Amino acid sequence: MSDIRLARVPLAALPTPVDELPRLSDRLGCRIYVKRDDLTGLAMGGNKTRKLEYLVADAISAGARTLITAGAPQSNHCRQTAAAAARMGLRCVLILSGEQSQPQTSTGNILLDRLLGAEIVWTEGKDRDAMMEQVLEGERLAGHQPYLIPYGGSNPIGAAAYAVAMLEFAAQNIEVDWVVFATSSGGTQAGLALGARLGGLKARLHAISVDKPTSPFRDRVSELANRTAEKIGAEYRIRPDELIVDDRFVGAGYGKPDALELGAISLFARMEGILLDPVYTGRAAGGMLSMIRSREIAPGARVLFWHTGGTPALWAYSAQLAAFNG
Ligand SMILES: Cc1ncc(COP(=O)(O)O)c(C=O)c1O
């Protein structure tokens, strides 16, 4: 599929399908496709499965016995890291921002983290980076050979997985004008941008920011894409102004869905039987719908929505979702 030579452990069901959405396309007057990375597998799927194939391979080749990572309480990345650790027979420690006593600590992704056997450390108001260092040191002293995976798995090893993912899409031979997806820690975007260069894809890559302003985030994504290119031995370099980070839909902020996200979730579910999530894909799809309705995405355009997963978080927002759907 590609000539990217990085060690990989097979964790994902690949290639993920590309579904055409006929009913939604009719309704919106565009041709809508979905790249189903919600179906990557590994404890309910999502974009992190792809990144973890390479990150876990690197951990194993470094002799690691424990995976450590951190995230928001409903982090999909943490849930999938816990699943990858279970699959490979490794320990997993997750540092989650928040207090153990807060509501929602036994539902959605947190419930799955526990089922998957991860040890959860709550920051309880302390600095998350400092706690990661502390946990790392504790695991080292206990002889557990820890391996630290950054937030969202977004380093050059994790991002390389999305360069490969874009080559996978290119090989599916579906011509599109737009590729719309959620961006947060930037690894998915950096990889997709690099993969588009490698595969000669002409579509406009339109990343919808879940939580950060365009500037300076675009600089970080560009820097990550370039470090990823170096890692895989590619000549390409991507400037910040070649990347689109659309921050118009951040709304009330991370993890705070409103009518934009809830409306998109409802529309995809009722018209196509596809579940989005309240934090990432609901926001990205809401932004895409808004751009189609305002004709910023022209009528008749061929649009790929890259579904990055996250559906287990739906349960953490059940009251809001139930109230919205009546
Ligand atoms: C469901 C989902 N979609 C999109 C993203 C964003 O991906 P990235 O962090 O690579 O920007 C995440 C990150 O956690 C996610 O969980």
The ligand as a Gaussian input file, in Angstrom:
#p B3LYP/6-31G(d) Opt

LIG

0 1
 C      -12.795000      11.146000      17.509000
 C      -11.639000      12.036000      17.273000
 N      -11.605000      12.739000      16.129000
 C      -10.594000      13.590000      15.851000
 C       -9.564000      13.774000      16.746000
 C       -8.487000      14.740000      16.387000
 O       -7.349000      14.090000      15.941000
 P       -5.926000      14.762000      16.187000
 O       -5.753000      14.783000      17.686000
 O       -4.985000      13.881000      15.495000
 O       -5.970000      16.147000      15.676000
 C       -9.557000      13.061000      17.962000
 C       -8.484000      13.281000      18.934000
 O       -8.531000      12.894000      20.059000
 C      -10.625000      12.165000      18.223000
 O      -10.670000      11.464000      19.364000

